[in-house]
Amino acid sequence: MPLLVLALGQLVISLDYNIVYVALPDIGAGLGFSDHDLQWVVSAYVVATGGFLLLGGRAADLLGRRRMFVAGALLYAGASLVGGVSETPGVLVAVRGIQGIGGSLLFPATLSLINTLYAEGPARNRALAVWGAAGAGGLCFGSLLGGVLVEAFGWPSVFFVNVPVAGALAVAALFLFPADGPRDRSRRFDAAGALTATGGVTLLVFLLVHAPAEGWDTPGAVVSAVLSAGLLALFAVVERRAPDPLVPTRLFAHRGLLAAMGVTALFSATFSSVPYFLTLYFRTVHGYSAVATGLAFLVPAVVVAAGTQAGERAVAAFGVRRMLVGGMALGAAGATALALALTSDGSYPGLLPGIVLLGLGQGAAWTGMWIAASAGVAPGDQGIASGMASTTLQVGGAVGLAVLVAVAGGVGQSASGPGLLDGLRTAVFAIAGGIGCGALALLCRRGTVRTTSP
């Protein structure tokens, strides 16, 4: 039962990331967003989540994992309720930022609870596979659920749907998870490190989201870059002098965690960018409706979920590194096949070979990278280790999508014409190349990821 609650927590996070995409046109028309500002309904969530993950991870270690899970779920529920009754663009963007902060508390708390409730080895690997299946499924089912809700009940429903689910998760956590106990007063919360890291990473993610569309030489981009660099440099100084730093320096000597952080960044930059380009293909090239687009993501959702389960079994048979290499190689092959099938007269069945290979590789890699990130990390550091790996996941996604859109010739939600299809194919070929390079790097770097299951 605790694993079901943890999986549902991950499902809420991943659903909320994608569910608003299909509602954006209705949100823009209903609240009077300009085309320029509408992107911040998505970007505010990404920026806040990426910026606060380190803080959320350390808070789980020091203040209590159950407390942070409950706080994150309640923050989600409250922000979603306000989002559904919002009447102005500014309020909705602020709500999305608060939802992002809720996610930055909930995600590392959920992951660190798994890594402390289940012993390292087969039990934890199995739990991570279930948790991963919920997250992977949520990313794909979000589009379908969003399309159904918007057509049936209007755009506020994509916010209201979170309220009872997140509230129930908070209540269930109080009954099913072990109590945190009193705070360890011998460990101090690194407030200076938390402020500088949160500010620096938040501005970095803002820069990566804002600059590709607005220009790297705009005042906002320049100021963000300068302030982010300054705050992150100050964070490094603070951490060297802090008696109990936000990010313990011993974790930077943990080669498995560092390798896992690299994999999470690459994963988000490549695998996680595919739905963006597939959505453009379905809606713009073939004219699918919002619901039809959501239905088109059902097969990827099922395949990715199956890949998470296969990944857990492959770890037991071949070890984490070999499984990651195999999963990423499978993903690279799938992305290549998918790119070749993206044609103006191509059918959905023609996409399925690439979708299946890509989804299996994605699911396996998702499970493997979180197993690698937690392996050998002390229980008292599981929260911050989860925060470190999930921060690189967020930053990698922001960097990857910005680069891929640029490589594809700037294709976006309003793109059209013959150049769109060429751009989509280019982007997916680039994704295949990135995944393949990652597989080769892991294959060549022995010892950075534990090669056998404990």
ZAMARGU-4260 file (C-alpha; in steps of 0.2 Angstrom, whole numbers, plus 5000, padded with zeros to 4 digits):
<rodrens>
0) 5000/5000/5000 | 5014/5013/5004 | 5021/5009/4986 | 5004/5013/4978 | 5004/5030/4987
5) 5021/5034/4981 | 5017/5029/4963 | 5002/5040/4963 | 5012/5054/4970 | 5024/5052/4955
10) 5009/5050/4943 | 5002/5067/4949 | 5019/5076/4946 | 5020/5069/4929 | 5002/5071/4924
15) 5003/5089/4929 | 5018/5092/4918 | 5009/5088/4902 | 4990/5090/4906 | 4990/5108/4902
20) 4998/5107/4885 | 4981/5103/4876 | 4972/5116/4887 | 4983/5130/4882 | 4973/5137/4867
25) 4957/5137/4879 | 4967/5145/4893 | 4974/5159/4882 | 4956/5163/4875 | 4948/5162/4892
30) 4960/5173/4902 | 4966/5184/4888 | 4984/5179/4887 | 4994/5186/4873 | 5003/5173/4862
35) 5020/5179/4869 | 5014/5176/4887 | 5005/5160/4885 | 5021/5150/4886 | 5023/5154/4904
40) 5008/5143/4909 | 5021/5129/4906 | 5037/5138/4909 | 5033/5144/4926 | 5031/5126/4932
45) 5047/5121/4924 | 5057/5136/4931 | 5050/5134/4949 | 5052/5115/4949 | 5070/5115/4943
50) 5075/5129/4955 | 5069/5122/4971 | 5073/5103/4969 | 5090/5104/4979 | 5080/5113/4993
55) 5067/5101/4993 | 5079/5086/4993 | 5088/5093/5008 | 5072/5097/5017 | 5067/5079/5015
60) 5083/5073/5024 | 5083/5086/5038 | 5064/5090/5041 | 5057/5073/5037 | 5052/5064/5021
65) 5034/5061/5026 | 5032/5079/5032 | 5039/5085/5015 | 5028/5073/5005 | 5012/5079/5014
70) 5018/5097/5012 | 5021/5095/4994 | 5004/5086/4991 | 4994/5100/5000 | 5003/5113/4991
75) 4998/5105/4975 | 4980/5103/4980 | 4979/5121/4986 | 4988/5129/4971 | 4977/5118/4959
80) 4961/5124/4967 | 4966/5142/4965 | 4972/5139/4947 | 4954/5132/4943 | 4946/5148/4948
85) 4959/5160/4941 | 4952/5175/4931 | 4968/5184/4926 | 4984/5178/4917 | 4995/5184/4932
90) 4987/5173/4945 | 4987/5158/4934 | 5006/5160/4930 | 5009/5162/4949 | 4999/5146/4953
95) 5009/5136/4940 | 5025/5142/4949 | 5018/5137/4966 | 5013/5120/4959 | 5031/5119/4953
100) 5037/5122/4971 | 5025/5108/4977 | 5033/5097/4964 | 5051/5101/4970 | 5045/5095/4988
105) 5035/5080/4982 | 5047/5072/4970 | 5063/5070/4980 | 5052/5066/4996 | 5044/5052/4985
110) 5060/5045/4979 | 5069/5046/4995 | 5055/5037/5004 | 5057/5023/4991 | 5075/5022/4994
115) 5074/5021/5013 | 5058/5011/5015 | 5065/4997/5003 | 5082/4989/5005 | 5095/4992/4991
120) 5094/4977/4979 | 5079/4968/4971 | 5066/4975/4983 | 5071/4993/4979 | 5073/4990/4961
125) 5056/4983/4960 | 5048/4998/4969 | 5058/5010/4958 | 5051/5000/4943 | 5033/5003/4949
130) 5036/5021/4953 | 5044/5023/4936 | 5030/5015/4927 | 5018/5028/4935 | 5028/5042/4931
135) 5031/5037/4913 | 5013/5033/4910 | 5008/5050/4917 | 5019/5059/4905 | 5009/5051/4891
140) 4992/5050/4898 | 4992/5068/4903 | 4989/5073/4885 | 4974/5061/4884 | 4967/5066/4900
145) 4969/5084/4897 | 4960/5083/4880 | 4945/5074/4887 | 4943/5086/4902 | 4945/5101/4891
150) 4932/5095/4879 | 4920/5089/4892 | 4922/5102/4906 | 4933/5117/4900 | 4951/5121/4904
155) 4948/5124/4923 | 4945/5105/4925 | 4964/5102/4921 | 4967/5110/4938 | 4952/5104/4948
160) 4957/5086/4944 | 4972/5088/4955 | 4963/5094/4971 | 4955/5078/4977 | 4970/5067/4971
165) 4983/5077/4980 | 4973/5079/4995 | 4970/5061/4997 | 4988/5057/4995 | 4992/5069/5009
170) 4980/5060/5021 | 4986/5043/5015 | 5004/5047/5019 | 5000/5052/5037 | 4993/5034/5039
175) 5004/5023/5029 | 5022/5031/5030 | 5032/5029/5046 | 5033/5045/5057 | 5048/5056/5054
180) 5052/5058/5072 | 5060/5073/5080 | 5072/5083/5070 | 5091/5079/5072 | 5097/5095/5080
185) 5115/5091/5077 | 5112/5094/5058 | 5109/5112/5053 | 5100/5118/5038 | 5111/5127/5027
190) 5100/5143/5024 | 5114/5152/5014 | 5117/5137/5003 | 5098/5135/5000 | 5096/5153/4995
195) 5110/5154/4983 | 5107/5137/4975 | 5089/5140/4973 | 5091/5157/4966 | 5105/5152/4954
200) 5097/5137/4947 | 5080/5145/4946 | 5088/5159/4936 | 5098/5147/4925 | 5082/5137/4921
205) 5073/5154/4917 | 5087/5158/4905 | 5086/5142/4896 | 5067/5143/4894 | 5067/5162/4890
210) 5082/5165/4879 | 5079/5153/4865 | 5062/5162/4860 | 5067/5180/4865 | 5085/5180/4861
215) 5101/5178/4871 | 5106/5196/4870 | 5090/5203/4877 | 5091/5212/4894 | 5081/5198/4903
220) 5093/5185/4897 | 5109/5195/4901 | 5103/5199/4918 | 5098/5181/4922 | 5114/5174/4915
225) 5125/5186/4926 | 5115/5184/4942 | 5114/5165/4940 | 5133/5164/4937 | 5136/5175/4952
230) 5124/5166/4964 | 5131/5148/4959 | 5148/5154/4962 | 5143/5161/4979 | 5135/5144/4982
235) 5151/5135/4979 | 5160/5147/4991 | 5146/5145/5004 | 5147/5126/5003 | 5165/5125/5006
240) 5164/5134/5022 | 5147/5127/5029 | 5148/5115/5043 | 5133/5106/5036 | 5131/5110/5018
245) 5116/5109/5008 | 5125/5098/4996 | 5138/5088/5006 | 5155/5087/4997 | 5156/5069/4999
250) 5143/5066/4987 | 5153/5074/4973 | 5165/5059/4976 | 5151/5047/4973 | 5155/5042/4955
255) 5139/5032/4953 | 5128/5047/4958 | 5138/5059/4946 | 5136/5046/4932 | 5117/5045/4936
260) 5116/5064/4935 | 5124/5064/4918 | 5111/5051/4912 | 5096/5060/4919 | 5102/5076/4910
265) 5104/5067/4894 | 5088/5057/4896 | 5077/5073/4899 | 5086/5081/4884 | 5082/5067/4872
270) 5069/5055/4877 | 5058/5067/4886 | 5058/5079/4871 | 5050/5067/4859 | 5032/5070/4865
275) 5034/5089/4860 | 5039/5085/4842 | 5026/5071/4841 | 5013/5082/4847 | 5017/5095/4833
280) 5017/5081/4820 | 5000/5074/4825 | 4992/5091/4827 | 5000/5102/4814 | 5005/5089/4800
285) 4990/5078/4802 | 4977/5089/4810 | 4973/5078/4825 | 4961/5085/4838 | 4966/5086/4856
290) 4958/5070/4861 | 4965/5061/4845 | 4982/5067/4850 | 4980/5060/4867 | 4974/5044/4861
295) 4989/5043/4850 | 5000/5043/4865 | 4992/5028/4873 | 5003/5016/4864 | 5019/5025/4870
300) 5012/5026/4888 | 5009/5007/4888 | 5026/5003/4880 | 5036/5014/4892 | 5027/5007/4907
305) 5032/4989/4900 | 5050/4995/4898 | 5051/5001/4916 | 5046/4983/4922 | 5058/4975/4909
310) 5072/4987/4915 | 5070/4980/4933 | 5072/4962/4927 | 5087/4967/4916 | 5096/4975/4931
315) 5095/4958/4940 | 5101/4949/4925 | 5114/4960/4918 | 5118/4974/4931 | 5114/4993/4930
320) 5127/4999/4918 | 5124/4985/4905 | 5105/4988/4906 | 5107/5006/4904 | 5118/5004/4888
325) 5106/4992/4881 | 5091/5003/4885 | 5099/5018/4877 | 5104/5008/4862 | 5087/5002/4859
330) 5080/5020/4861 | 5093/5027/4848 | 5087/5013/4836 | 5069/5018/4840 | 5071/5036/4837
335) 5080/5033/4821 | 5065/5022/4815 | 5053/5035/4821 | 5062/5050/4811 | 5062/5040/4795
340) 5043/5037/4797 | 5039/5055/4800 | 5032/5059/4782 | 5018/5070/4776 | 5007/5055/4771
345) 5014/5043/4784 | 5001/5033/4794 | 5000/5030/4813 | 5004/5011/4811 | 5020/5016/4802
350) 5026/5025/4817 | 5023/5010/4829 | 5040/5001/4826 | 5050/5016/4831 | 5038/5021/4845
355) 5039/5003/4852 | 5058/5002/4852 | 5060/5020/4859 | 5047/5017/4872 | 5055/5001/4878
360) 5072/5009/4879 | 5065/5025/4888 | 5056/5014/4901 | 5072/5004/4904 | 5083/5019/4905
365) 5071/5028/4917 | 5071/5014/4930 | 5090/5011/4928 | 5095/5029/4931 | 5086/5030/4947
370) 5093/5014/4953 | 5110/5020/4949 | 5107/5037/4958 | 5102/5029/4974 | 5115/5014/4975
375) 5127/5016/4989 | 5120/5033/4995 | 5118/5034/5014 | 5100/5035/5020 | 5103/5052/5028
380) 5108/5058/5010 | 5095/5050/5000 | 5084/5066/4999 | 5098/5077/4993 | 5105/5064/4981
385) 5087/5063/4973 | 5087/5082/4972 | 5103/5082/4963 | 5098/5069/4950 | 5081/5077/4948
390) 5089/5095/4946 | 5100/5089/4932 | 5084/5080/4925 | 5075/5097/4924 | 5090/5107/4918
395) 5094/5094/4905 | 5076/5095/4898 | 5077/5114/4897 | 5094/5114/4888 | 5089/5099/4877
400) 5072/5106/4871 | 5080/5123/4867 | 5094/5115/4857 | 5083/5103/4848 | 5071/5117/4843
405) 5085/5127/4837 | 5093/5112/4827 | 5075/5109/4820 | 5075/5127/4813 | 5065/5135/4827
410) 5049/5124/4825 | 5036/5129/4838 | 5017/5128/4842 | 5013/5140/4828 | 5025/5132/4815
415) 5018/5127/4798 | 5023/5125/4780 | 5035/5112/4772 | 5049/5117/4783 | 5040/5110/4798
420) 5041/5092/4793 | 5060/5093/4789 | 5063/5102/4806 | 5053/5088/4815 | 5064/5074/4807
425) 5080/5084/4810 | 5075/5085/4828 | 5071/5067/4830 | 5087/5061/4821 | 5097/5073/4833
430) 5088/5064/4848 | 5093/5047/4841 | 5111/5053/4840 | 5111/5060/4857 | 5105/5044/4865
435) 5117/5034/4855 | 5132/5045/4861 | 5126/5043/4878 | 5126/5024/4876 | 5143/5024/4869
440) 5150/5035/4884 | 5142/5023/4897 | 5150/5008/4888 | 5167/5016/4888 | 5167/5022/4906
445) 5168/5007/4916 | 5166/5008/4935 | 5155/5024/4936 | 5139/5014/4937 | 5138/4999/4948
450) 5138/4984/4936 | 5129/4971/4946 | 5113/4971/4956 | 5117/4971/4975
</rodrens>
